[in-house]
């Protein structure tokens, strides 16, 4: 049952208190935006500060939050659980200080979340810098928790619950992957990931996250190694597998391992026939390969890239897929086609897809 059905079923019968729960350290740049976005639709805002030396605490208090202190012990789950222990609400909304509610808050009006307990998966849309612009990618993360649910995991912690997981269209925006934030936090997570992997060396999710950390800082051979290990241990149904495959393709491309990347893509193709991101990424791989191998470019590699981007547009946007980048099923693919046709001297097609890219972007 979806969140709307939950809400309708409980309306006027079982209104319940909702608390925002945040852990933060040196987050003065974003804490006010985070709290102000949630204040209209929550009954309480709890911030657990883990050792800020900036104005985080004062800004949180000024925004109306109840602030508590916690001695950091290199364990995100411990901090999350300490923060949740402070809540007396029936439901807890979990945000990081560099996140904010960006839409869909009418779902929480009156906090009529219904009588059924579930773990709510929220679409968290992360901004990142790419080629002089800002792109966005969406992940569905467990951020709406009923009372009593707690976390496990030193880093990239996850709630422990057998309750059903329900996708809730409460939109969350995240700025933590912007380059300035990445530079500020460089090195923060890697040590914790390595310590966690000492205890669970075959944990596919931790290996995937370590690969992401390497890729973020352009350490692509190391990323390929970690993603390969993650794929060895991941299950087909793992929610992060789509993003893992895309990141493996990108890291192989950036490592100039074109043949290996193409073979990997061929092996994964049956699994992602309805993923615009997969075909978009494969098209990018083929384009870079064509630049490095001009003898195969015109007759083989570029026509395959064209087919991939056309397929991306045919599928359309799929924000429900983990790690989906906005535009890969529409204007970004159309833009790539316009550039391809320009390079091939096909001005008519280039202009057609430039116009389509502009139209699709305006429609988004």
C-alpha positions as semicolon CSV with decimal commas, in nm:
position;residue;x (nm);y (nm);z (nm)
1;X;0,000;0,000;0,000
2;X;0,145;0,342;-0,098
3;X;0,183;0,644;0,126
4;X;-0,125;0,817;-0,016
5;X;-0,338;0,515;0,066
6;X;-0,183;0,505;0,411
7;X;-0,263;0,871;0,459
8;X;-0,620;0,847;0,336
9;X;-0,687;0,545;0,548
10;X;-0,563;0,715;0,864
11;X;-0,698;1,064;0,805
12;X;-0,898;1,194;1,096
13;X;-0,847;0,871;1,289
14;X;-0,487;0,835;1,385
15;X;-0,298;1,162;1,350
16;X;0,047;1,113;1,490
17;X;0,342;1,327;1,589
18;X;0,629;1,359;1,345
19;X;0,982;1,460;1,442
20;X;1,274;1,567;1,225
21;X;1,593;1,397;1,343
22;X;1,932;1,527;1,225
23;X;2,291;1,456;1,320
24;X;2,537;1,732;1,233
25;X;2,892;1,852;1,271
26;X;3,023;2,180;1,129
27;X;2,722;2,221;0,900
28;X;2,663;2,595;0,940
29;X;2,637;2,635;0,562
30;X;2,327;2,420;0,531
31;X;2,163;2,358;0,867
32;X;1,922;2,652;0,850
33;X;1,791;2,555;0,507
34;X;1,744;2,198;0,624
35;X;1,548;2,292;0,935
36;X;1,338;2,566;0,776
37;X;1,226;2,326;0,503
38;X;1,097;2,076;0,759
39;X;0,961;2,310;1,026
40;X;0,613;2,359;0,868
41;X;0,539;1,987;0,853
42;X;0,694;1,848;1,173
43;X;0,602;1,877;1,541
44;X;0,958;1,873;1,670
45;X;1,310;1,913;1,530
46;X;1,596;1,735;1,703
47;X;1,959;1,802;1,617
48;X;2,236;1,591;1,766
49;X;2,563;1,780;1,733
50;X;2,871;1,558;1,721
51;X;3,136;1,823;1,788
52;X;3,084;2,136;1,579
53;X;3,336;2,417;1,603
54;X;3,138;2,654;1,378
55;X;2,795;2,815;1,426
56;X;2,593;2,496;1,366
57;X;2,451;2,479;1,719
58;X;2,349;2,844;1,737
59;X;2,190;2,836;1,392
60;X;1,998;2,518;1,472
61;X;1,864;2,668;1,793
62;X;1,768;2,987;1,611
63;X;1,572;2,780;1,359
64;X;1,370;2,622;1,639
65;X;1,551;2,293;1,688
66;X;1,620;2,119;2,015
67;X;1,996;2,062;2,017
68;X;2,182;1,792;2,209
69;X;2,551;1,700;2,222
70;X;2,710;1,366;2,143
71;X;3,075;1,261;2,160
72;X;3,168;1,127;1,818
73;X;3,292;0,766;1,830
74;X;3,350;0,700;1,457
75;X;3,014;0,531;1,421
76;X;2,726;0,688;1,229
77;X;2,473;0,430;1,348
78;X;2,560;0,507;1,709
79;X;2,498;0,876;1,648
80;X;2,173;0,814;1,456
81;X;2,046;0,589;1,733
82;X;2,140;0,837;2,004
83;X;1,943;1,102;1,815
84;X;1,644;0,871;1,771
85;X;1,651;0,792;2,143
86;X;1,569;1,159;2,203
87;X;1,252;1,143;1,993
88;X;0,911;1,069;2,140
89;X;0,730;1,091;1,808
90;X;0,537;0,814;1,635
91;X;0,731;0,882;1,314
92;X;1,082;1,015;1,255
93;X;1,195;1,196;0,941
94;X;1,572;1,156;0,894
95;X;1,763;1,426;0,707
96;X;2,128;1,520;0,688
97;X;2,221;1,883;0,740
98;X;2,313;1,925;0,372
99;X;1,965;1,808;0,267
100;X;1,627;1,981;0,259
101;X;1,266;1,905;0,173
102;X;1,198;2,022;-0,181
103;X;0,844;1,905;-0,251
104;X;0,564;1,667;-0,170
105;X;0,528;1,792;0,185
106;X;0,148;1,790;0,153
107;X;0,180;1,416;0,217
108;X;0,275;1,499;0,575
109;X;-0,009;1,747;0,633
110;X;-0,158;1,663;0,969
111;X;0,093;1,375;0,993
112;X;-0,183;1,129;0,902
113;X;0,057;0,855;0,801
114;X;-0,194;0,583;0,872
115;X;-0,217;0,294;1,112
116;X;0,020;0,060;0,927
117;X;0,388;0,069;1,014
118;X;0,642;0,073;0,732
119;X;0,982;0,213;0,643
120;X;0,945;0,503;0,401
121;X;1,186;0,528;0,108
122;X;1,227;0,891;0,000
123;X;1,367;1,012;-0,335
124;X;1,690;1,194;-0,243
125;X;1,807;1,400;-0,540
126;X;2,177;1,485;-0,524
127;X;2,331;1,775;-0,710
128;X;2,677;1,727;-0,861
129;X;2,904;1,934;-1,081
130;X;2,962;1,806;-1,435
131;X;3,124;1,983;-1,729
132;X;3,057;2,331;-1,596
133;X;2,693;2,261;-1,509
134;X;2,490;2,105;-1,233
135;X;2,331;1,764;-1,289
136;X;2,115;1,563;-1,052
137;X;2,081;1,194;-0,964
138;X;1,814;1,029;-0,751
139;X;1,843;0,754;-0,491
140;X;1,557;0,605;-0,290
141;X;1,670;0,598;0,074
142;X;1,498;0,485;0,397
143;X;1,434;0,815;0,571
144;X;1,082;0,794;0,718
145;X;1,088;0,560;1,015
146;X;0,824;0,454;1,265
147;X;0,911;0,476;1,633
148;X;1,142;0,204;1,755
149;X;1,340;0,145;1,434
150;X;1,715;0,183;1,482
151;X;2,029;0,176;1,266
152;X;2,327;-0,052;1,222
153;X;2,656;0,013;1,045
154;X;2,958;0,226;1,125
155;X;2,912;0,415;0,797
156;X;2,641;0,425;0,528
157;X;2,425;0,298;0,807
158;X;2,094;0,129;0,738
159;X;1,777;0,093;0,949
160;X;1,717;-0,255;1,083
161;X;1,357;-0,358;1,031
162;X;1,148;-0,635;0,881
163;X;0,870;-0,385;0,808
164;X;0,769;-0,337;0,444
165;X;0,949;-0,061;0,254
166;X;0,718;0,184;0,082
167;X;0,823;0,451;-0,169
168;X;0,704;0,791;-0,048
169;X;0,711;1,086;-0,295
170;X;0,842;1,330;-0,035
171;X;1,120;1,499;-0,229
172;X;1,458;1,557;-0,066
173;X;1,739;1,759;-0,224
174;X;2,104;1,701;-0,134
175;X;2,403;1,931;-0,192
176;X;2,672;1,711;-0,039
177;X;2,811;1,595;-0,374
178;X;2,886;1,946;-0,500
179;X;3,260;1,985;-0,552
180;X;3,314;2,234;-0,270
181;X;3,148;1,998;-0,023
182;X;3,345;1,700;-0,151
183;X;3,669;1,894;-0,107
184;X;3,570;1,993;0,246
185;X;3,488;1,637;0,350
186;X;3,763;1,452;0,162
187;X;3,896;1,157;0,359
188;X;3,615;1,165;0,616
189;X;3,445;0,844;0,504
190;X;3,725;0,627;0,370
191;X;3,878;0,534;0,701
192;X;3,540;0,435;0,839
193;X;3,464;0,228;0,531
194;X;3,793;0,042;0,558
195;X;3,730;-0,028;0,926
196;X;3,380;-0,154;0,850
197;X;3,516;-0,381;0,576
198;X;3,760;-0,536;0,821
199;X;3,456;-0,677;0,999
200;X;3,260;-0,759;0,682
201;X;3,502;-0,797;0,388
202;X;3,235;-0,946;0,158
203;X;2,972;-0,679;0,219
204;X;2,869;-0,573;-0,134
205;X;2,715;-0,244;-0,019
206;X;3,028;-0,134;0,168
207;X;3,247;-0,230;-0,129
208;X;3,017;-0,030;-0,357
209;X;3,042;0,271;-0,126
210;X;3,422;0,244;-0,112
211;X;3,428;0,234;-0,492
212;X;3,211;0,547;-0,499
213;X;3,453;0,722;-0,265
214;X;3,746;0,640;-0,493
215;X;3,554;0,748;-0,804
216;X;3,444;1,077;-0,649
217;X;3,810;1,169;-0,607
218;X;3,900;1,039;-0,955
219;X;4,090;0,733;-0,835
220;X;3,938;0,522;-1,108
221;X;4,158;0,208;-1,108
222;X;4,089;0,168;-0,736
223;X;3,719;0,231;-0,799
224;X;3,712;-0,042;-1,064
225;X;3,868;-0,286;-0,819
226;X;3,612;-0,210;-0,547
227;X;3,315;-0,213;-0,785
228;X;3,432;-0,546;-0,924
229;X;3,440;-0,693;-0,574
230;X;3,098;-0,547;-0,503
231;X;2,956;-0,707;-0,817
232;X;3,102;-1,042;-0,713
233;X;2,903;-1,029;-0,389
234;X;2,593;-0,830;-0,489
235;X;2,258;-0,997;-0,543
236;X;2,047;-0,929;-0,853
237;X;1,774;-0,777;-0,637
238;X;2,000;-0,536;-0,445
239;X;1,855;-0,187;-0,477
240;X;2,195;-0,030;-0,542
241;X;2,291;-0,267;-0,825
242;X;2,171;-0,038;-1,106
243;X;2,391;0,245;-0,979
244;X;2,678;0,003;-0,918
245;X;2,668;-0,109;-1,282
246;X;2,661;0,250;-1,410
247;X;2,953;0,350;-1,189
248;X;3,153;0,047;-1,297
249;X;3,100;0,141;-1,662
250;X;3,206;0,500;-1,597
251;X;3,514;0,402;-1,397
252;X;3,625;0,153;-1,661
253;X;3,581;0,424;-1,925
254;X;3,780;0,674;-1,721
255;X;4,051;0,410;-1,675
256;X;4,062;0,370;-2,056
257;X;3,970;0,002;-2,023
258;X;3,736;0,018;-2,321
259;X;3,737;-0,347;-2,426
260;X;3,671;-0,465;-2,071
261;X;3,399;-0,203;-2,027
262;X;3,224;-0,310;-2,347
263;X;3,235;-0,676;-2,249
264;X;3,095;-0,586;-1,909
265;X;2,816;-0,384;-2,073
266;X;2,728;-0,676;-2,299
267;X;2,699;-0,906;-1,997
268;X;2,469;-0,659;-1,819
269;X;2,258;-0,562;-2,121
270;X;1,979;-0,817;-2,059
271;X;1,926;-0,674;-1,709
272;X;1,878;-0,311;-1,812
273;X;1,668;-0,308;-2,126
274;X;1,448;-0,035;-1,974
275;X;1,723;0,180;-1,824
276;X;1,795;0,503;-2,013
277;X;2,098;0,556;-1,789
278;X;2,251;0,226;-1,896
279;X;2,219;0,305;-2,267
280;X;2,332;0,664;-2,214
281;X;2,644;0,545;-2,029
282;X;2,715;0,283;-2,293
283;X;2,687;0,550;-2,561
284;X;2,938;0,768;-2,375
285;X;3,175;0,473;-2,348
286;X;3,150;0,405;-2,721
287;X;3,213;0,771;-2,805
288;X;3,531;0,785;-2,597
289;X;3,643;0,454;-2,745
290;X;3,587;0,594;-3,094
291;X;3,810;0,892;-3,016
292;X;4,089;0,656;-2,911
293;X;4,029;0,412;-3,197
294;X;3,943;0,618;-3,508
295;X;3,983;0,318;-3,739
296;X;3,670;0,163;-3,586
297;X;3,484;0,490;-3,520
298;X;3,270;0,570;-3,822
299;X;3,173;0,219;-3,931
300;X;3,129;0,056;-3,590
301;X;3,156;0,253;-3,266
302;X;2,973;0,577;-3,349
303;X;2,667;0,400;-3,501
304;X;2,641;0,196;-3,182
305;X;2,663;0,513;-2,973
306;X;2,388;0,667;-3,185
307;X;2,167;0,362;-3,128
308;X;2,226;0,382;-2,752
309;X;2,126;0,747;-2,721
310;X;1,822;0,698;-2,941
311;X;1,720;0,411;-2,716
312;X;1,764;0,635;-2,408
313;X;1,515;0,884;-2,553
314;X;1,280;0,604;-2,655
315;X;1,272;0,471;-2,296
316;X;1,235;0,816;-2,142
317;X;1,311;0,926;-1,789
318;X;1,319;0,657;-1,518
319;X;1,365;0,837;-1,184
320;X;1,250;0,520;-1,008
321;X;1,581;0,351;-1,091
322;X;1,851;0,389;-0,827
323;X;2,113;0,643;-0,932
324;X;1,914;0,769;-1,231
325;X;2,053;1,098;-1,364
326;X;1,791;1,351;-1,466
327;X;1,802;1,410;-1,842
328;X;1,965;1,089;-1,958
329;X;1,631;0,972;-2,091
330;X;1,559;1,305;-2,257
331;X;1,759;1,625;-2,311
332;X;2,109;1,495;-2,228
333;X;2,074;1,211;-2,479
334;X;1,935;1,451;-2,741
335;X;2,228;1,685;-2,682
336;X;2,478;1,403;-2,731
337;X;2,308;1,309;-3,057
338;X;2,331;1,667;-3,181
339;X;2,704;1,672;-3,106
340;X;2,749;1,336;-3,278
341;X;2,567;1,450;-3,593
342;X;2,766;1,773;-3,597
343;X;3,086;1,570;-3,590
344;X;2,963;1,352;-3,874
345;X;2,868;1,657;-4,082
346;X;2,494;1,586;-4,072
347;X;2,377;1,941;-4,003
348;X;2,007;1,868;-4,050
349;X;2,002;1,593;-3,787
350;X;2,227;1,796;-3,558
351;X;1,985;2,089;-3,565
352;X;1,688;1,859;-3,515
353;X;1,832;1,709;-3,198
354;X;1,955;2,045;-3,067
355;X;1,598;2,169;-3,092
356;X;1,470;1,850;-2,930
357;X;1,719;1,885;-2,642
358;X;1,601;2,241;-2,581
359;X;1,236;2,135;-2,590
360;X;1,286;1,834;-2,362
361;X;1,481;2,041;-2,109
362;X;1,210;2,305;-2,103
363;X;0,946;2,037;-2,048
364;X;1,127;1,888;-1,747
